[in-house]
């Protein structure tokens, strides 16, 4: 396994200001691109470096059926984004989630706010019974957050992703609504 990546520090104070969770807008493409190209954000995802505004705009303009794509703003600045994608057919009761927080704003409650919004939408509006996600095994802060929301480790995915020249493992985690 590779050396632990430089995830942003989680030793920060909670934020104050106007924090808003909302649906992503087509006009957010440039700001979302800047966010997802940050090194700490990218380290926790499967995204390659150098994402283009054009690719992000295409993703925003043509979401997957049943998708919920959100951003979190702090005083009007996008500081996190996340998505929930519902499966179809016999797995229509299941959705996968993914999320990330700006490198300069981790450990300040932004991820908790975003995850709470996605879980609330899944439980109370979309009738989703099961939420699934993958998280790199060395991303302790994210694992801790997911556990606080009832996600449990269900498996180990060896050599799940290729990051910084090395294959890295991930946990498969799931949460069942009671």
C-alpha positions in Angstrom: 0.0 0.0 0.0 1.2 3.5 -0.8 2.2 6.1 1.7 -0.9 7.8 3.2 -1.9 10.7 1.0 -2.0 14.3 2.2 -5.6 14.6 3.1 -6.4 18.1 4.4 -6.2 18.6 8.1 -9.3 18.0 10.2 -8.1 20.1 13.1 -10.2 23.2 12.2 -12.8 25.2 14.0 -16.5 25.0 12.9 -17.6 27.6 10.4 -19.9 30.4 10.8 -21.6 32.2 7.9 -24.3 31.5 5.5 -24.1 27.8 4.7 -26.6 26.6 2.1 -27.1 23.2 0.5 -28.7 23.4 -2.9 -29.0 21.6 -6.2 -26.1 22.2 -8.6 -26.8 24.7 -11.3 -25.3 24.8 -14.9 -23.6 28.1 -13.9 -21.7 26.2 -11.2 -19.5 24.3 -13.7 -16.4 26.4 -13.3 -16.5 26.6 -9.5 -17.2 22.8 -9.3 -14.3 22.1 -11.7 -12.0 24.2 -9.5 -13.2 22.3 -6.4 -12.7 18.8 -7.8 -9.3 19.6 -9.1 -7.9 20.4 -5.6 -5.3 17.8 -4.6 -6.9 16.8 -1.3 -10.4 16.5 -2.8 -9.1 14.5 -5.7 -7.1 12.1 -3.4 -10.4 10.8 -1.9 -12.0 10.2 -5.3 -11.6 8.2 -8.5 -11.2 11.4 -10.5 -8.1 11.9 -12.6 -6.3 15.2 -12.4 -7.0 18.1 -14.8 -10.8 17.8 -15.1 -12.1 20.2 -17.7 -14.9 22.7 -17.3 -16.4 21.2 -20.4 -16.6 17.7 -18.9 -18.0 18.9 -15.6 -20.6 21.0 -17.5 -21.6 17.9 -19.5 -22.0 16.0 -16.2 -24.1 18.8 -14.7 -26.2 19.2 -17.8 -27.0 15.5 -18.3 -27.4 13.9 -14.9 -28.1 10.2 -14.5 -31.8 9.4 -14.2 -32.8 9.6 -10.5 -29.7 11.5 -9.6 -29.6 14.2 -6.9 -26.6 16.5 -7.4 -25.9 19.0 -4.6 -23.4 21.7 -3.7 -22.7 23.4 -0.4 -22.0 27.1 -0.4 -20.5 29.2 2.3 -21.3 32.9 1.9 -22.0 32.1 -1.8 -18.7 30.2 -2.4 -19.0 26.5 -3.4 -17.1 24.5 -0.7 -18.4 21.0 -1.3 -20.4 18.9 -3.7 -22.0 15.5 -3.6 -24.4 13.3 -5.4 -26.8 10.5 -4.9 -27.6 8.1 -7.8 -30.5 5.8 -7.6 -30.3 2.4 -9.2 -33.1 0.9 -11.4 -35.1 -2.2 -11.6 -34.8 -4.6 -8.7 -32.3 -2.3 -7.1 -34.5 0.8 -7.3 -34.5 0.9 -3.5 -30.7 1.5 -3.5 -28.6 4.6 -4.3 -24.9 5.2 -4.3 -23.4 8.4 -2.9 -20.2 10.3 -3.4 -19.0 13.6 -2.0 -16.1 15.8 -1.4 -15.2 19.0 0.5 -12.8 21.8 -0.5 -9.3 21.3 0.9 -9.5 24.4 3.0 -12.8 23.6 4.6 -12.5 20.0 5.9 -13.2 19.2 9.5 -15.5 22.2 9.9 -18.9 20.5 9.5 -19.4 21.0 5.8 -19.2 17.3 5.0 -21.6 16.5 7.8 -24.1 19.1 6.5 -23.9 17.7 3.0 -24.2 14.1 4.0 -27.1 14.9 6.3 -28.9 16.5 3.4 -28.4 13.5 1.1 -29.4 11.0 3.8 -32.5 13.1 4.6 -33.5 13.2 1.0 -33.0 9.5 0.6 -34.9 8.6 3.7 -37.8 11.0 3.7 -38.3 12.0 0.0 -36.9 9.4 -2.3 -37.9 6.2 -0.3 -34.4 4.8 -0.6 -33.9 1.8 1.7 -30.1 1.3 1.2 -27.3 3.7 0.6 -23.9 2.5 -0.7 -20.5 4.1 -1.0 -16.8 3.3 -1.4 -14.1 5.1 0.6 -10.3 4.6 0.5 -9.1 2.7 3.6 -6.7 5.5 4.5 -9.4 8.2 4.6 -10.0 8.1 8.3 -12.0 11.3 8.5 -14.5 10.2 5.9 -14.9 6.8 7.4 -15.6 8.3 10.8 -18.2 10.6 9.2 -19.9 7.8 7.4 -20.1 5.7 10.5 -21.7 8.6 12.4 -24.5 8.4 9.8 -25.0 4.6 10.3 -22.8 3.3 7.4 -21.1 0.0 8.1 -18.1 -1.6 6.5 -19.4 -4.4 4.3 -16.3 -5.4 2.4 -12.7 -4.7 1.4 -12.0 -3.9 -2.2 -8.3 -4.7 -2.9 -6.5 -2.5 -5.5 -9.8 -0.6 -5.9 -8.3 2.5 -7.5 -5.0 3.8 -8.9 -3.8 7.0 -7.1 -0.5 8.7 -7.2 1.2 5.8 -8.9 -0.1 3.1 -6.6 -3.1 0.8 -6.3 -5.1 1.5 -3.1 -7.8 -0.4 -1.3 -11.2 0.8 -0.4 -14.0 -0.2 1.9 -17.5 -0.9 0.6 -19.9 0.7 3.1 -23.6 0.5 3.3 -26.5 2.0 5.3 -29.9 0.5 5.7 -32.9 2.7 6.6 -34.7 1.1 9.6 
